[in-house]
């Protein structure tokens, strides 16, 4: 069975917000859908492993911040690859508190709405919350970020708790050349054809450099060391010397953790 057919479904990339007592908490979600028009209700799927899921059940309310294509990658890394249990995520981004007292991300956010939970459905590993929209506001006219855009253009990773997560095949990555940003070492993980087909005004989603700042690298050879982020799986595909010479305050461009959270892996024959 080809599970990748599910990649053809359309999703958005949003931040789900709620509260733990008085403290704002939240996580990334991509499985959000409208249920009815009158009354206006939506459903969202949240992993039971996420601290946010427990807080929604306790609080009975949640917000949905619809992110735009221009939302910084660091925002997705903050909310997608860290837990609110020990990270104050909303303190790391621009935040708006709604009339209902709920947190909303204000980082190139297209719009938001606040929901009061009407029903919970136990889906084994996840809970689907159906909520009635009690307030909603449009913030700008930018294009909403889709799940496909996040993967194909921003080359983002999917957290293992996400309902759409599928394990990637490292073998396929090693068989093709890759394009690396010469400024921040961001790796465009698509095919060579996809990179060459990018529009001329496309820029690195991490540091904003244009396409000409990317360098082509041939498929990796056996015995080469790779440095892989333990949190999000981002691969620093430079040389060992390049990784070790990175400044002490360098951070993973996807999830924002420091160098100490990277593990070394040697490619095998």
Order of alpha helices (4+ residues) and beta strands (2+ residues): beta-beta-beta-beta-alpha-beta-alpha-beta-beta-beta-beta-alpha-alpha-beta-beta-alpha-beta-beta-beta-alpha-beta
